[in-house]
Amino acid sequence: MIVSKPCVTMKGIVISGYSWERPVKVNLRKTAECLKVRGHAVKKLIPGMMLIVEIENYEVSVYPSGKIIIKLLDDAKKGAELARAVYDCAGILEVVS
């Protein structure tokens, strides 16, 4: 399940991926490589902590827990769409869908 909602502390959207079947874990290094191959700009990678990537001109922060924050976006539906691209590269799209 993908939950997308406005962030109350900053201007943006917070997305969380959940699964009843298995823990949601994101390998940031693998995800960064995949997103880079797909043409997205990887701005910063701190293994085990955070990945910052630019997707469709939005700054997207990805965390090992599967939490994603998209800055300066106010459309939760668009946020979920961008999150699917990240979860696909992380290899967990089928787990959270």
N, C-alpha and C positions, 0 to 999 in steps of 0.2 A: 504494500500500500504506500502510495506517495501522498504526503500531506504538504500542501503549499499554502502559506499564509503570510500576511504582512508582518514585518518585523516591527515590534513596538519601540525598540530602542534606537533604531536607525532607519533611514529611508531605504527600503529594500524588501525583498521577499526571503523568507526562510523556508526551506524544503527539508523534510525528513523522510527517509525511506524506512519502512517497517516490514518485518516478516514474522509470522507466527512459527514458521518452519525452521529457520536457522538465523543465527546472529548476522546482522548487517555489518560488514567490515569492508573498508575501501583500501586497497593497496595504492597509495598515492603515487608512487613511482611508476607503476604499470599504467595507471590512469593518465598520468601526465604524458607518457610516451604515446599512448593511443590518441589522445586529444591533439597532440602536436602533429602526428601523422595525418590527422583529419583536417589540419589547417588552422587550428586554434593556437593563439599565442600563449605559451606558458610563461607567466611573469615571475613566479617564485615557487620553489618546491622545498619544503622543509620536511624530509622524510619522517613519518610517524606523527607529524603535527598538523601540517596544512599545505594545501596546494592552491595557488592563485592562478587563474587562467582567464583569458579574455575570450568570450563567446558572443558573437553578434554584437560587439561593442559594449558588452556588459562585463563588469568585473565579477567573477564567480570564485568564491572561496569554498573549498571542499575539505572536509575533515574525515579522519579515519572512521568515525562513527556513522558516516553516511549523511551527516548534516551538511547542507549546502546553503550559503547565503549569497544572494545576487543583489549587488548594490544598485541603487537608483532605478529599480524596477518596481512598478506598482500593480502589475498585472499577474495575479497568482496563476492563471492558466498558462501564460507565457513562461512563467517561472518553472512550472511543472514540465513544460516542453524542453526547456534548456536542461533541467535536471535529468530527464530521460537520456539525453546525449551523454551526460557525465556517467550515469549509472550503466549505460551500455558499454562505455569504455572500461568501466570498473569491473564489468563481467557480472553485475548483480541485477541487471534490469529485470530479468525473469523472476528474480527473488522478490523484488519490491513491487512488481506490477500485479 
